[in-house]
Amino acid sequence: MPGAKQGKPSDKAPRSRGVKPAAPRPGAPQASARVSNTTPGSSLADRARDIARILIAHYPDARCMLDHKNPFQLLVATILAAQCTDERVNTVTPALFARFPTPGSMASAGIEELEGLIRSTGFYHNKAKSIKGAAEALTRRFPKHFPDRMEDLLSLPGVGRKTANVILGVCFATPAIIVDTHVRRVVQRLGLVTDDDPDRIETALARLVPEGTRTAFSHAVTFHGRACCAARKPDHDACPVRALCDSRDT
């Protein structure tokens, strides 16, 4: 939702309470993704719909945790979040956006000043180049409106499918599968996908998760990955989808 400022993330799970597969959106990657032994319309698709329904209900507060006031700020924050926590990004962006609030002002920024402002997010040389390049492209090619199509977003420096899907899903209410590290880990453990490539995971999940719930599903899975399905030791006993999980007994 453009203009909405998101709250800070929490290590604790949000409060608990307690779908016919759609074709992938035009522009989705066409790589042949491997889906766990079955195809949409079979038991795997039914299980994916059940998992989506349960997780969305279990994490009603799941949302993008990057603070932002508009699509431009979310784009910059998402680029900065690569290999960095949302918490760290949210401590950096207030000063960054106070100094450079618009694409035009950021496009005119000195690269060394940008690097200094974002240094603590890591990989700051490449990130500064990306956010400045994206700002320049927005100023030059989209001076009157922020792009709201996948192909236009992917044409911006530093923007891949994950960043584009975050913007489309959060700011433009476009159904989006957002594959971050938590989503990749959780859906593999659940047995919904066997691929490790994010684009192929996106394609596979788009075949299984109903279009209208894709963005909510992505946020709920990310929250679940943080709160319960940790990388080192998942909490199977507390898992709301334990009965549907392929790794519950491992």
Residue pairs with C-beta under 8 A, 6 or more apart in sequence:
1 170
1 171
1 173
2 70
2 71
2 171
2 172
3 69
3 70
4 68
4 69
5 67
5 68
5 69
6 63
6 64
6 65
6 66
6 67
6 68
7 65
7 67
8 65
8 67
8 87
8 90
9 65
9 86
9 87
9 226
11 226
11 227
12 227
13 59
13 223
13 227
13 228
14 59
14 60
14 61
14 62
14 223
14 227
15 60
15 61
16 58
16 59
16 240
17 57
17 58
17 60
18 54
18 57
18 58
18 240
19 49
19 52
19 53
19 209
19 210
19 212
19 213
20 49
20 210
21 40
21 41
21 45
21 48
21 49
21 207
21 208
21 209
21 210
22 175
22 206
22 209
22 210
22 211
22 212
23 206
23 207
24 203
24 206
24 207
25 150
25 174
25 175
25 176
25 206
25 211
27 149
27 150
27 151
28 150
28 202
28 203
28 206
29 161
29 199
29 200
29 202
29 203
30 203
31 197
31 199
31 200
31 203
32 200
33 193
33 195
33 197
33 200
33 201
33 202
33 203
33 204
33 207
34 193
34 194
34 195
34 200
34 204
35 44
35 192
35 193
35 194
35 204
35 207
35 208
36 44
36 191
36 192
36 193
36 194
36 246
37 44
38 44
38 45
39 45
39 207
40 207
40 208
44 192
44 208
45 207
45 208
47 192
47 244
48 192
48 205
48 208
48 209
49 208
49 209
49 210
50 241
50 244
51 190
51 192
51 241
51 244
52 209
52 210
52 213
52 216
52 217
52 220
53 213
54 240
54 241
54 244
55 217
55 220
55 221
55 224
55 240
55 241
56 62
56 213
56 216
56 217
56 220
58 220
58 224
58 240
59 219
59 220
59 223
59 224
59 227
61 223
62 216
62 219
62 220
62 222
62 223
63 170
63 219
64 74
64 166
64 169
64 170
64 219
65 86
65 90
66 74
66 77
66 78
66 81
66 86
66 89
66 90
66 93
66 166
67 73
67 77
67 90
67 93
67 94
68 74
68 77
68 93
69 97
70 146
70 171
71 146
71 167
71 171
71 172
72 102
72 103
72 135
72 138
72 146
73 93
73 97
74 166
74 167
74 170
74 171
75 134
75 153
75 156
75 159
75 163
75 167
76 93
76 96
76 97
76 106
76 131
76 134
76 135
77 89
77 90
77 93
78 162
78 163
78 166
78 167
79 127
79 130
79 131
79 134
79 158
79 159
79 163
80 89
80 92
80 93
80 118
80 121
80 127
80 131
81 89
81 121
82 123
82 127
83 122
83 123
84 121
84 122
88 120
88 121
89 121
91 120
92 117
92 118
92 120
92 121
95 117
96 114
96 117
96 118
99 105
99 109
99 113
99 117
100 106
100 109
100 114
100 135
103 134
103 135
103 136
103 138
103 139
104 135
104 139
106 114
106 131
106 132
106 135
107 132
107 135
107 136
107 138
107 139
109 132
109 135
111 128
111 129
111 132
114 128
114 131
114 132
115 124
115 125
115 128
118 124
118 127
118 128
118 131
121 127
127 158
129 157
129 158
130 157
130 158
131 158
133 156
133 157
133 158
134 156
134 157
134 158
134 159
136 157
137 155
137 156
137 157
138 146
138 147
138 156
141 155
142 152
146 171
147 153
147 156
148 168
148 171
148 172
148 174
150 161
150 164
150 165
150 168
153 159
153 163
153 164
153 167
153 168
154 160
154 161
154 164
161 179
161 198
161 199
161 202
162 178
162 179
162 180
162 198
165 176
165 177
165 178
165 179
165 202
165 218
166 176
166 178
168 174
168 176
169 175
169 176
169 178
169 214
169 215
169 218
170 215
173 215
174 215
175 211
175 212
175 213
175 214
175 215
176 214
176 215
176 218
177 183
177 201
177 202
177 205
177 206
177 209
177 214
177 217
177 218
178 215
178 218
178 219
178 222
179 198
179 199
179 201
179 202
179 205
179 218
180 222
181 225
182 221
182 222
182 224
182 225
182 226
182 229
183 201
183 218
183 221
183 222
183 225
184 196
184 198
184 201
185 225
185 229
185 231
186 221
186 224
186 225
186 229
187 193
187 201
187 205
187 221
188 194
188 196
189 229
189 234
189 245
189 246
189 247
190 241
190 244
190 245
190 246
190 247
191 245
191 246
191 247
192 204
192 205
192 208
193 200
193 201
193 204
193 205
195 201
195 204
205 214
205 217
206 214
209 217
224 239
224 240
224 241
228 234
228 235
228 238
228 239
228 240
229 235
229 239
234 247
236 242
236 245
236 248
239 245
239 248
242 248
